[in-house]
Amino acid sequence: MDTQTKKTALRMFSYGLYVITSRTESDRSAFLANWVSQCSFEPPMLMLAVEQEAHSLKVIRQSGRLAVNVLESGQRELAGWFGRHHDKVGDKLVNRELNTSPGGLPLLPEALSWVEGKVVGQMPAGDHVLLVAEVVEAGVVREGVALPLKETGFRYAG
């Protein structure tokens, strides 16, 4: 397989960008994700991929819950901040104004909407872990157009 052709083809998949947050009693996390999708109507469920070595995966596994914050078109800089590795910048939520979900998870007030989920399954997926979460709460902050990966010029896939 030609590596460049594979990358080009995979980058044509349409993805949004989302900030995934979670917290435990002693830790919290936030990261930029683009491999997120609804996977069930009844009950409503989401699936997302998280890097195996990510700090956020450890926090999500300990808490058993996560929140998906839907970013808005034009929020490239915000997305870029949450795309940085925890090992380099530490707590990405520090010194930020935050809202809180009914389940106590951090939410970004800049987000268009959010969904809170309870993790109900996981499986290894190459260098990532695929998580499945049942939607337990959701909120819409305002109407708008979600931020697509292509708009940012970021290159995660491939």
C-alpha atoms as one frame of an Amber mdcrd trajectory, in Angstrom:
protein
   0.000   0.000   0.000   1.260   3.450  -0.873   1.533   5.405   2.394   0.790
   8.826   0.894  -2.251   7.541  -0.997  -3.557   5.942   2.202  -3.117   9.213
   4.131  -4.810  11.226   1.404  -7.762   8.835   1.245  -8.224   8.710   5.045
  -8.043  12.503   5.312 -11.057  12.729   2.990 -13.268  11.188   5.692 -15.382
  13.949   7.219 -14.690  14.433  10.925 -15.718  17.012  13.455 -13.539  18.182
  16.318 -14.599  17.732  19.913 -13.088  18.394  23.315 -13.538  15.358  25.543
 -13.443  16.039  29.280 -13.505  13.834  32.346 -12.690  14.028  36.027 -12.138
  12.007  39.151 -11.924  13.187  42.757  -8.226  14.021  42.307  -7.659  14.576
  38.577  -9.263  15.904  35.419  -8.510  15.774  31.748  -9.361  17.304  28.403
  -8.239  16.391  24.906  -9.103  17.074  21.289 -10.813  14.175  19.518 -12.037
  13.724  15.991 -12.913  10.017  15.952 -16.316  10.402  17.635 -19.673   9.139
  16.377 -23.131   8.142  17.532 -23.410   4.357  17.352 -26.884   3.547  18.743
 -30.336   5.128  18.892 -31.772   3.072  21.726 -30.204   3.470  24.104 -28.381
   6.517  22.712 -24.662   5.687  22.583 -21.440   7.225  21.316 -18.133   5.710
  20.356 -14.760   7.416  20.370 -11.119   6.532  19.989  -8.504   7.574  22.564
  -4.747   7.075  22.287  -3.633   4.159  24.487  -0.996   6.195  26.304  -3.134
   9.307  26.843  -3.499  10.787  30.311  -7.187  11.297  29.492  -7.744   7.577
  28.960  -6.561   6.903  32.505  -8.918   9.563  33.900 -11.877   8.323  31.836
 -11.258   4.731  32.922 -11.111   5.777  36.593 -14.231   7.941  36.437 -16.225
   5.806  34.011 -17.684   8.974  32.499 -16.856  11.550  29.860 -18.304  14.657
  28.263 -18.136  15.551  24.578 -17.976  19.308  23.914 -18.919  20.172  20.305
 -16.699  22.938  18.955 -17.956  25.636  16.587 -16.672  26.535  13.150 -13.990
  29.195  13.621 -12.664  27.790  16.928  -9.393  26.534  15.434  -7.233  28.137
  18.132  -9.316  26.598  20.914  -9.104  23.204  19.218  -5.343  23.572  18.859
  -4.914  24.202  22.589  -6.766  21.025  23.502  -4.790  19.098  20.877  -1.581
  19.532  22.861  -0.249  16.602  24.878  -0.843  16.582  28.615   2.822  15.699
  29.219   3.844  19.039  27.648   1.214  21.433  29.038  -0.337  19.742  32.083
  -3.948  20.460  33.019  -5.490  22.079  29.929  -8.493  23.222  31.955  -6.538
  25.301  34.481  -7.386  29.039  34.499 -10.390  28.466  32.206 -13.953  29.431
  32.890 -15.882  26.160  32.987 -19.447  25.015  33.330 -20.357  21.722  34.965
 -22.527  18.919  33.645 -25.254  17.438  35.859 -22.818  14.585  36.583 -20.054
  17.003  37.635 -17.901  16.916  34.490 -16.155  20.033  33.153 -17.854  21.688
  30.180 -16.543  24.430  27.913 -18.873  27.455  27.778 -17.563  28.134  24.241
 -18.948  24.814  22.977 -22.121  24.678  20.870 -23.441  21.676  22.762 -22.338
  18.857  25.004 -23.157  15.240  25.721 -22.353  13.395  28.927 -21.793   9.668
  28.720 -21.238   6.671  30.966 -18.607   4.289  29.571 -20.191   0.887  28.959
 -17.557  -0.795  26.810 -14.036  -0.609  25.460 -11.725  -2.550  23.213  -8.210
  -2.147  21.836  -8.041  -0.612  18.365  -4.423  -0.492  17.158  -2.653   2.388
  18.912  -6.001   3.610  20.308  -8.747   2.283  22.580 -12.310   2.390  21.322
 -14.730   3.506  24.046 -18.500   3.139  23.910 -20.516   5.446  26.164 -24.222
   5.580  26.857 -25.595   9.132  26.690 -26.980  10.100  30.108 -27.315  13.889
  29.679 -27.074  16.435  26.869 -27.299  20.184  26.452 -27.386  22.759  23.682
 -25.660  26.069  24.459 -26.522  27.794  21.167 -27.146  27.099  17.509 -24.185
  27.093  15.127 -22.099  25.077  12.695 -19.778  22.428  14.144 -16.024  22.718
  13.488 -14.852  20.196  10.881 -11.305  18.850  10.937 -10.764  19.995   7.339
 -11.378  23.661   8.269  -8.471  23.648  10.714  -5.854  22.147   8.405  -4.889
  19.730  11.191  -3.742  16.307   9.937  -4.589  13.575  12.384  -5.817  10.775
  10.172  -3.510   8.475   8.269
